[in-house]
Amino acid sequence: METLFISVIIPTFNRAQMACDCVRAVLASVDADFEVIVVDDCSKEDVAAALKNTVGADARLLCLRNEKNLQLGKSRTRGAKEAKGELLLFLDDDNIVDREMLKNLADEFVQHLDTGLTAPMAVHVNGPKDGTIWTLGSDFNRWTSQPNDHLAGIPFAELPTDQTRFPTLYCPNAFMIRKTVFEQIGGFDFNLPFNYDDADLGWRIHDLGYKNWILSTARTRHMNFMSDSDTMQLRPLGLNAPWKAYTLSRNRLHFVRKHFTFPQ
């Protein structure tokens, strides 16, 4: 089977140890040709030094540092500009990926040329949702603008066995796309520096006629990172911090205006 080169882009901010754990897992991937690009969004910590201490000198690893905090969309975009891969995997730093995840995500693009986006099944770890699935398909209610996540919260042990490909509009946390498609749609919308940025990207890929999938054969453990101020009730609403509440509300309005019909 044809092998496509993958660029794994991992933005991080003040989570050096978590980024190191994430990178170490990616570097252990099997049966895939890849590079790893870490984008340090002007952390207080020395992320490059932490990575060197954790994984040593590895020719597959590149660490970039932003001179000022650019937030998620621009950090991901900087990584994409440096990427040599035909496929881009945007990966949040609070993931421990399975060794076969990269291969299984990439194979979908070879086997199905109409594939626009692939994403792994994320299983929550180390939190109130420990052992449950994040989502096997994400969309939005067009009248409330609330996300709909298929089979969210079901125990991993209850994973459906009769299906491995689940249609989705987008996927948070981790997703792979062709670099040519990323460039075709103009990359991330910088009016959405984070929150709704991945949904917007997936929606635009879908609008081009591509099929987006979450694959249960490609898996990652989502480490459920939460800061001291976060709670499971307040975090989704952005109410754990005023600036998050403002940004979430602003981005939601921009996203709705961009993608929903006027009555909706």
Kinemage of the C-alpha trace (Angstrom):
@kinemage 1
@onewidth
@group {chain A} dominant
@subgroup {mainchain}
@vectorlist {calphas} color= white
{ca met a 1} P 0.000 0.000 0.000
{ca glu a 2} L 1.153 3.535 -0.768
{ca thr a 3} L 2.691 5.395 2.176
{ca leu a 4} L 2.068 9.126 2.618
{ca phe a 5} L 4.478 11.255 4.647
{ca ile a 6} L 2.860 12.773 7.746
{ca ser a 7} L 3.641 16.008 9.579
{ca val a 8} L 2.408 15.872 13.183
{ca ile a 9} L 1.844 19.426 14.461
{ca ile a 10} L 1.604 19.837 18.238
{ca pro a 11} L 1.021 23.333 19.657
{ca thr a 12} L 1.727 23.747 23.357
{ca phe a 13} L 1.609 26.492 25.975
{ca asn a 14} L 2.953 26.149 29.524
{ca arg a 15} L 2.514 22.355 29.470
{ca ala a 16} L 6.063 21.179 28.814
{ca gln a 17} L 5.796 17.823 30.546
{ca met a 18} L 2.501 17.047 28.861
{ca ala a 19} L 3.994 17.985 25.476
{ca cys a 20} L 6.962 15.706 26.167
{ca asp a 21} L 4.687 12.772 26.995
{ca cys a 22} L 2.687 13.422 23.828
{ca val a 23} L 5.781 13.617 21.605
{ca arg a 24} L 7.309 10.486 23.117
{ca ala a 25} L 4.160 8.539 22.241
{ca val a 26} L 4.097 9.883 18.674
{ca leu a 27} L 7.753 9.003 18.114
{ca ala a 28} L 6.936 5.402 19.064
{ca ser a 29} L 4.472 5.133 16.158
{ca val a 30} L 4.915 2.159 13.848
{ca asp a 31} L 4.540 1.617 10.090
{ca ala a 32} L 4.365 5.327 9.274
{ca asp a 33} L 6.743 7.900 7.799
{ca phe a 34} L 6.453 11.127 9.758
{ca glu a 35} L 7.974 14.200 11.335
{ca val a 36} L 6.896 15.964 14.538
{ca ile a 37} L 6.677 19.748 14.742
{ca val a 38} L 6.137 21.199 18.217
{ca val a 39} L 5.088 24.854 18.286
{ca asp a 40} L 5.798 26.442 21.674
{ca asp a 41} L 3.391 29.378 21.957
{ca cys a 42} L 5.764 31.503 24.065
{ca ser a 43} L 5.611 29.347 27.176
{ca lys a 44} L 7.227 30.372 30.450
{ca glu a 45} L 8.923 26.966 30.396
{ca asp a 46} L 11.801 25.920 28.120
{ca val a 47} L 9.895 23.409 26.004
{ca ala a 48} L 12.812 22.687 23.662
{ca ala a 49} L 15.085 21.779 26.576
{ca ala a 50} L 12.396 19.600 28.146
{ca leu a 51} L 11.947 17.729 24.867
{ca lys a 52} L 15.683 17.175 24.495
{ca asn a 53} L 15.871 15.795 28.037
{ca thr a 54} L 12.904 13.494 27.380
{ca val a 55} L 13.467 12.114 23.877
{ca gly a 56} L 17.061 13.125 23.133
{ca ala a 57} L 18.213 14.153 19.676
{ca asp a 58} L 15.757 12.826 17.111
{ca ala a 59} L 15.983 13.926 13.485
{ca arg a 60} L 12.204 13.569 13.157
{ca leu a 61} L 11.563 16.297 15.751
{ca leu a 62} L 11.494 20.070 15.185
{ca cys a 63} L 10.658 22.539 17.960
{ca leu a 64} L 9.594 26.080 17.057
{ca arg a 65} L 8.989 28.914 19.515
{ca asn a 66} L 6.691 31.897 18.996
{ca glu a 67} L 8.165 35.195 20.160
{ca lys a 68} L 4.744 36.148 21.529
{ca asn a 69} L 1.598 34.219 22.325
{ca leu a 70} L -0.278 33.684 19.033
{ca gln a 71} L -2.914 31.218 20.302
{ca leu a 72} L -3.962 27.975 18.716
{ca gly a 73} L -4.911 28.792 15.117
{ca lys a 74} L -1.776 30.766 14.294
{ca ser a 75} L 0.459 28.279 16.108
{ca arg a 76} L -1.007 25.420 14.103
{ca thr a 77} L -0.587 27.452 10.921
{ca arg a 78} L 3.065 28.139 11.665
{ca gly a 79} L 3.611 24.417 12.044
{ca ala a 80} L 1.796 23.736 8.768
{ca lys a 81} L 4.036 26.197 6.914
{ca glu a 82} L 7.112 24.273 8.062
{ca ala a 83} L 5.563 20.885 7.332
{ca lys a 84} L 7.072 18.612 4.689
{ca gly a 85} L 4.294 16.052 4.834
{ca glu a 86} L 1.548 15.304 2.359
{ca leu a 87} L -0.733 14.831 5.372
{ca leu a 88} L -1.049 17.156 8.370
{ca leu a 89} L -2.037 15.776 11.755
{ca phe a 90} L -3.042 18.541 14.163
{ca leu a 91} L -2.672 17.037 17.624
{ca asp a 92} L -3.419 18.656 20.985
{ca asp a 93} L -0.649 18.132 23.524
{ca asp a 94} L -2.886 16.303 26.035
{ca asn a 95} L -2.889 13.078 24.010
{ca ile a 96} L -1.073 9.769 24.293
{ca val a 97} L -1.549 8.189 20.874
{ca asp a 98} L -1.582 4.476 20.137
{ca arg a 99} L 1.367 3.200 18.121
{ca glu a 100} L -0.822 2.378 15.099
{ca met a 101} L -2.854 5.597 15.099
{ca leu a 102} L -0.849 7.503 12.490
{ca lys a 103} L -0.829 4.564 10.085
{ca asn a 104} L -4.551 3.889 10.403
{ca leu a 105} L -5.486 7.544 9.878
{ca ala a 106} L -3.210 7.858 6.839
{ca asp a 107} L -4.358 4.599 5.223
{ca glu a 108} L -7.872 6.018 4.925
{ca phe a 109} L -6.618 8.684 2.490
{ca val a 110} L -4.981 6.015 0.319
{ca gln a 111} L -7.969 3.668 0.317
{ca his a 112} L -10.652 6.361 -0.188
{ca leu a 113} L -9.689 9.317 -2.362
{ca asp a 114} L -12.804 11.258 -1.339
{ca thr a 115} L -11.578 11.420 2.261
{ca gly a 116} L -11.080 14.986 3.468
{ca leu a 117} L -10.438 14.514 7.177
{ca thr a 118} L -9.734 11.591 9.473
{ca ala a 119} L -9.673 11.606 13.247
{ca pro a 120} L -8.980 9.060 15.963
{ca met a 121} L -11.399 7.847 18.568
{ca ala a 122} L -10.410 9.596 21.788
{ca val a 123} L -10.870 7.782 25.089
{ca his a 124} L -10.911 9.961 28.205
{ca val a 125} L -8.322 9.198 30.883
{ca asn a 126} L -7.647 10.602 34.362
{ca gly a 127} L -10.877 12.498 34.919
{ca pro a 128} L -14.573 12.194 35.758
{ca lys a 129} L -15.185 10.658 32.302
{ca asp a 130} L -12.364 8.129 32.655
{ca gly a 131} L -12.765 5.180 30.285
{ca thr a 132} L -15.469 6.767 28.127
{ca ile a 133} L -15.413 7.841 24.474
{ca trp a 134} L -15.305 11.538 23.601
{ca thr a 135} L -17.259 11.280 20.349
{ca leu a 136} L -17.806 9.064 17.320
{ca gly a 137} L -19.168 11.873 15.179
{ca ser a 138} L -19.513 15.620 15.765
{ca asp a 139} L -22.059 18.007 14.269
{ca phe a 140} L -24.174 20.944 15.419
{ca asn a 141} L -27.810 21.539 16.214
{ca arg a 142} L -28.614 24.227 13.633
{ca trp a 143} L -31.184 25.915 15.901
{ca thr a 144} L -29.320 26.023 19.218
{ca ser a 145} L -25.718 26.009 17.884
{ca gln a 146} L -24.920 23.372 20.495
{ca pro a 147} L -22.597 20.550 19.392
{ca asn a 148} L -23.999 17.059 18.896
{ca asp a 149} L -21.515 14.303 19.699
{ca his a 150} L -22.515 10.796 18.584
{ca leu a 151} L -22.167 8.148 21.312
{ca ala a 152} L -20.325 10.611 23.563
{ca gly a 153} L -19.732 9.271 27.040
{ca ile a 154} L -20.291 5.585 26.329
{ca pro a 155} L -17.827 3.267 28.092
{ca phe a 156} L -14.991 2.058 25.909
{ca ala a 157} L -16.095 -1.505 26.648
{ca glu a 158} L -19.401 -0.773 24.862
{ca leu a 159} L -17.763 0.364 21.613
{ca pro a 160} L -19.811 -0.812 18.598
{ca thr a 161} L -18.166 -3.770 16.895
{ca asp a 162} L -20.078 -3.650 13.602
{ca gln a 163} L -18.680 -0.304 12.435
{ca thr a 164} L -15.216 1.273 12.325
{ca arg a 165} L -15.815 4.437 10.238
{ca phe a 166} L -18.112 7.088 11.681
{ca pro a 167} L -19.121 10.153 9.615
{ca thr a 168} L -18.386 13.483 11.228
{ca leu a 169} L -18.485 17.158 10.347
{ca tyr a 170} L -15.351 17.876 12.335
{ca cys a 171} L -13.351 16.550 15.248
{ca pro a 172} L -11.824 18.324 18.239
{ca asn a 173} L -8.498 17.377 19.775
{ca ala a 174} L -6.837 15.499 16.882
{ca phe a 175} L -7.470 15.383 13.119
{ca met a 176} L -5.579 14.684 9.890
{ca ile a 177} L -6.058 16.373 6.503
{ca arg a 178} L -4.174 16.622 3.223
{ca lys a 179} L -1.827 19.604 3.076
{ca thr a 180} L -3.154 20.491 -0.373
{ca val a 181} L -6.710 20.670 1.001
{ca phe a 182} L -5.527 22.754 3.966
{ca glu a 183} L -3.985 25.227 1.528
{ca gln a 184} L -7.012 25.109 -0.787
{ca ile a 185} L -9.420 26.229 1.945
{ca gly a 186} L -7.044 28.871 3.262
{ca gly a 187} L -6.186 27.143 6.532
{ca phe a 188} L -7.612 28.221 9.869
{ca asp a 189} L -9.846 31.241 10.303
{ca phe a 190} L -7.826 33.611 12.488
{ca asn a 191} L -11.072 35.201 13.693
{ca leu a 192} L -11.389 31.932 15.642
{ca pro a 193} L -8.052 31.758 17.496
{ca phe a 194} L -9.397 28.805 19.503
{ca asn a 195} L -12.869 27.387 20.170
{ca tyr a 196} L -14.827 26.587 16.987
{ca asp a 197} L -11.628 26.734 14.902
{ca asp a 198} L -11.521 22.984 14.290
{ca ala a 199} L -15.285 22.888 13.661
{ca asp a 200} L -14.973 25.670 11.092
{ca leu a 201} L -12.110 23.899 9.324
{ca gly a 202} L -13.960 20.582 9.163
{ca trp a 203} L -17.148 22.277 7.922
{ca arg a 204} L -15.286 23.964 5.069
{ca ile a 205} L -13.610 20.683 4.070
{ca his a 206} L -17.011 18.985 4.094
{ca asp a 207} L -18.455 21.775 1.937
{ca leu a 208} L -15.905 20.927 -0.771
{ca gly a 209} L -17.547 17.507 -1.097
{ca tyr a 210} L -15.066 15.469 0.921
{ca lys a 211} L -15.999 12.815 3.472
{ca asn a 212} L -14.841 13.288 7.063
{ca trp a 213} L -14.450 10.272 9.342
{ca ile a 214} L -13.664 9.276 12.909
{ca leu a 215} L -11.997 5.850 12.909
{ca ser a 216} L -12.393 3.555 15.896
{ca thr a 217} L -9.322 1.658 14.667
{ca ala a 218} L -7.203 4.788 15.276
{ca arg a 219} L -7.094 5.592 18.961
{ca thr a 220} L -5.699 8.116 21.383
{ca arg a 221} L -5.938 8.547 25.116
{ca his a 222} L -7.131 12.048 25.927
{ca met a 223} L -5.523 12.950 29.236
{ca asn a 224} L -8.329 15.329 30.279
{ca phe a 225} L -6.083 18.230 31.186
{ca met a 226} L -7.829 20.761 33.400
{ca ser a 227} L -6.296 23.754 35.136
{ca asp a 228} L -7.019 24.411 38.803
{ca ser a 229} L -9.812 26.821 37.880
{ca asp a 230} L -11.576 24.364 35.589
{ca thr a 231} L -14.583 22.233 36.417
{ca met a 232} L -16.489 19.832 34.193
{ca gln a 233} L -19.623 21.979 34.556
{ca leu a 234} L -18.109 25.401 33.878
{ca arg a 235} L -15.431 24.604 31.306
{ca pro a 236} L -17.739 23.890 28.310
{ca leu a 237} L -19.459 27.246 28.900
{ca gly a 238} L -16.226 29.164 29.311
{ca leu a 239} L -17.401 30.338 32.723
{ca asn a 240} L -14.253 29.207 34.519
{ca ala a 241} L -12.517 32.444 33.443
{ca pro a 242} L -13.956 35.765 32.159
{ca trp a 243} L -11.687 35.916 29.116
{ca lys a 244} L -12.715 32.384 28.144
{ca ala a 245} L -16.392 33.258 28.462
{ca tyr a 246} L -15.911 36.295 26.230
{ca thr a 247} L -13.884 34.430 23.598
{ca leu a 248} L -16.243 31.465 23.516
{ca ser a 249} L -19.283 33.703 23.050
{ca arg a 250} L -17.606 35.845 20.387
{ca asn a 251} L -16.331 32.839 18.433
{ca arg a 252} L -19.683 31.097 18.635
{ca leu a 253} L -21.405 34.145 17.137
{ca his a 254} L -18.821 34.395 14.334
{ca phe a 255} L -19.156 30.682 13.588
{ca val a 256} L -22.969 30.800 13.484
{ca arg a 257} L -23.010 33.833 11.195
{ca lys a 258} L -20.544 32.104 8.879
{ca his a 259} L -22.185 28.685 8.583
{ca phe a 260} L -25.860 28.835 9.566
{ca thr a 261} L -28.779 30.183 7.566
{ca phe a 262} L -30.345 33.507 8.551
{ca pro a 263} L -33.388 31.980 10.325
{ca gln a 264} L -31.138 29.609 12.244
